[in-house]
Amino acid sequence: MDRKTVEFTGAHGAETIGYDTLVYALGSTVADCGVPGVAEYAYNVAGKPAALRLRARLNELASGATVLVVGGGLTGIEAAAEIADARPDLAVTIAARGGVGDWLSDKAQRHLRGAFDRLGITVREHADITRVECDGVVTGSGGQIPAQLTVWTAGFTVHPIAAATTLAVTDTGRIVVDPTMRSVSHPDVYAIGDAANAVGVGGKPLRMGCATASPMAWQAADALAARLTGRKVPEAPIGYVSQCISLGRRDGIFQRVTAADEPTDTVVTGRIGARIKELVCAGAAWSVTQPTMLMPSRRRHLAAPAEVETRFVTA
């Protein structure tokens, strides 16, 4: 890809299309973190097809089978809890290089530990996984954690296409953008979602997830429309509101956070926490089909008489 064209492979082979503005939104996929055996033996939930494969494999497991979830972040916690809740006859373990949910407030952490105990989930913290095998994993200390099914949730990575261009990217391949989601090296390119490296409130890069992807899309759309119509460009940094965690179908944690993503003392747990989580997920799904949030649309003239064509690159 160079400045005003993008090449892709479509139904008719390789094609090249021109653009005035390119919106890059390729998302992310599972990261193996350089650990051998992840691709061959581990399952993941980085997309719908992967989640369906995991569900099919879970349905094949007999009572008493062992399941290991690798990763102590939000995805790992939810995966372990959902599996243990749906299949209480399985022996579920969650393993993490550091702590599991250790960024949460004290109240939220206590509830999380209680939920794991209730669900019968074994927690293995400070376990550095160095290899995945067909019957479990090997740790950095040379120990083994047996598992008939390993679920890998230890991180996400972006498509390598951006790093192969002249776009400015981070060492992980995410496109570096300004507060309006515009590439710092190519002003005719915007990047949103997991594929973009944007700085939020507090000066920290926004983490991957729907909590940031949707606001990034709104920010880019508003900035792009403003620049095309000669209006003031919004540049306020994106901040956080909360973290919502499912712990099975009947339990959850709603953790209020500061705009800089630091936990506060406000925590809602149990069935109400689970209901809030469900509402958040339903709202996110609804917003995909209603991108204007039912707000009245406005038609504005372009600032300059020019033919403007916008291309979206999506997964």
N, C-alpha and C positions, 0 to 999 in steps of 0.2 A: 504494500500500500504506500503510495506517495501522496503528496499534498491534496490533490483534488480528484483522485480516483481510488477505487477499492476493487480488488480482484477477488473473485470467489468461484467456487465450483457449484454449478446448479444442475438442473435437469438436462441442460444442453451442453454440459461440459464447462470449461473455464470461460468466465465472462468478466468483463470490466465495465463498471458503471461510474459515472461522474457524480459529484455531489458539491453542494455549496456548504452544507453543514452535515457532519456525520455524528450520530449519537451511538456510542459504543456501549453495549450492555450485554456482554457475553457471560456474565455471572461467574460461577466457580464450580469446581468439582473436588472430589476427595483427594487429599494429599497423602502419599505414602510415607512422607518424611524420610525417604531413603532407606526404609526398613525392608529388608528382603522378605519375600513371601506374602506381602500384603495383597498384591494383585492376584496372586495364585490362590490363596487360601482364605482371605478375609472378605466379608460382606460389608456393605456400607449403606447409608441412607442419603447419599448426596443427590439423588434424583428419584423420580417415580419408578423408572425401570429397576433401579438398584433396590429400592424399597420393596417392590413386588417380588424380586428374587429372594430377598431376605425372608419375606413372609412365607414364600413357598418352602424354603428350607426349614423354617421354624415348624411348619405343619408336618414335616417329615420326622421331626425329632420325637423319640419315645419319652415317656415319663421318666424323670430322673436324669435326663441328659444335661450336660454342662454347657453353659453359654458364657462367653467372656466378652465384655464390652470394653474396648480400649479407648480411653479418653475421658478426662474428668470435667469437661466443659458442659455447656448447656445441652448440646446434642447428645453427648454420652450419658448424662444424667437422665434425660428424657427417654432415650432408647432403653437403658437398663430398667427403668421404672415401668415403662409400657410393656416390655417383654415379661417382666416378673408379674405384673398385674394380669396380663392376658393368659400367661401360662405359669400358674403357681406351682405346677408340678416339675418345673425345670430348676436347676441349680444355677443361679445367675450371679456372676462376679463382675465388678467394675474395677478396672485398673488404670492408674494415671501416673504420669511422670512426677507430678507434684501432688497437691492436695485436690480432693474432689469437692468442688463448690466452695473452696476456701476464700473466695472473693466476696461471698455473701455476708450479710450482717449476722451477728451472733444468733439472733432469734431464728433467722432463716436457716442457718446451718444446723441448729438444734432440731428444727422440724425436718430437715432433709435427712439427718441421721436417724431420726425416729421413723421416718417413712421407709428408709432402706431396711431397718430392723423389722418393721411390720411386713415388708414384702419379701424378707429373707434374702436380701442382696448382700453378698460379701464384698467388702471394700478393701482394695489393695492400693495403698498410696505409695508414692515415691518408688514406683516400679518402672524402671526404664526398659521398655520393650525393644529388643535388638533384632528379633527375628520371629516371623510368623510361620508356623508349620501346620500340617494337616490336622494335628491333634492338640494344638495349643500354641503357646508362645514361649520364647526364651527371653529371660531378663538380662540386664547388664551384669548382674552378679553371678550369672551362670545358672540361675534357678529356672524352673519351668512352672508355668501355670497351665494345667490341662484344660482343654475345651473342645467339645465336639463341634462347636460353632463359634467363630470369632467375628465380632462386629467391630469394624474400624471407624472410630469417630475422632481421631487424634488431630484433625485439622483439615483445612480446605486450601486449595490452590487455584490459580486462574489459568486460563488458556494461554499458551505461549505465543500466540499470534502478535500480541501487542509488543512483546519484547523483541520480536523479529523485525520490527519497523523502526523508524526514526523517532517515534514518540518517546518522551521522557517517562521512564518507568522506575519503580523501586527495585530493590534487589530480588523481590519476590514476583516481579512482573506486573504489578498493578500500575495503572496509568496515573501519573501524578497530576492532580487537578487543583485549580484555585477554588475559592469559596463559592463560585458559581458553577462548579463542576466542569469547567472548561480546561482542556489540556494546557499545561504551562508552556509546552513547546509548540503546540499546533492550535492556534486560536479558532480554527474551523472544526475542531473535534471536541466533543463533550463525552465524558465517561461517567457512568452511573452504576450503582450497585456494587457487588463484590469485586468487579473488575477495576474499580477506581480506588485510588488512595487519596481520600479527602481528610482534611484536618477539622475536627469538631471543636466544641467548647472545651476549653482547658488545654488546647494545643496538642491533643493526642489524636492519632489517626482513628477514624471511625472503624469499628470492628465489622466484620462481615455479618449480614443478617437482615431480616425483613425490617427490623427496627430502624435501620439506616438506609436500606435500599429505596424504600418508598419516599422518604423525605429528600433523598438525593435526586430522585426522578422529578419530584415537584420543583426542587430548586433549579435543576437544569432547564425544565420546561419554562419556568417563569423568567429565568435569565435569557433564554433564547428568544422568547416572545418579546421581552423588553428591548433587546438589542435590535430586533427586526423592526420594531415599531417606534423606536426612538424614545422609549420611556426609561425611567430610572431602574437600574439593574439591582435586584435584591442580593445582598452579599452577607447576610447574617449567618454565622456558623450554626451548624446543626447540633442540637443537643438531645440528650436522652431524657426519658421520663420514667421508665420502669423496666424490670426484667420479669418475665412470666415463665414459670416452669411447670410442666405437667409431671405429675407423679402418679401415673395411672389415670384411670377414668374418673376417680372420685376424690382425688387429692391434688393439691397444687400449691405453688408459692407465687405470690405477687409481691415483688420486692421493689419498692420505690427507690429511685436513684436520683442523684443530682444530674444536672445537665452535662456534667463531665463524667458521668457513669460511675459515680461513687455511691455505695449503698447508704441508705438512711435507716432510721429506726422504724420506719413505717413498713410493716409487713402484714400481709393477709395470707392465711394458710387454710388448709383443709378444703372442704367442698366449695366454699366461696372462692378460694384461690383458684381452684380448678375451673369454676364457672367463668371467672374473669379471663383466664387463659383461653377458654373456648370462644368467648366473645371477641377477644383480640384476634384470634385466628380467623374467625368468621368475618370480622371487619377487614382484615387484610385481603382475604379472598374476594370480598365484595368490592373493595377499592380497585381491584384489577379490572373488573367489568365496568366500574363507574369512576374513571380517572379524574373527572371534574368534581367528584363528591357531590353531585346534583346541584352544584352552583351554576347560575346562569352563565352561558358562554357569551363572550364579547368578540365582536369583529373589529379589528383595527387595521388601518392602512399601514403598509410598509413605510419605513422612514425614507427609503430611496426607491425610485422606480426601477426595480430589477427583478428578473426571474430568479426565484429562490427555490432550491430543491433540497429537501432534507431527507437523509437516508438513515434508517435505524438498522443496526446490526445486533441481532438477538440470537440466543441459542436456538 
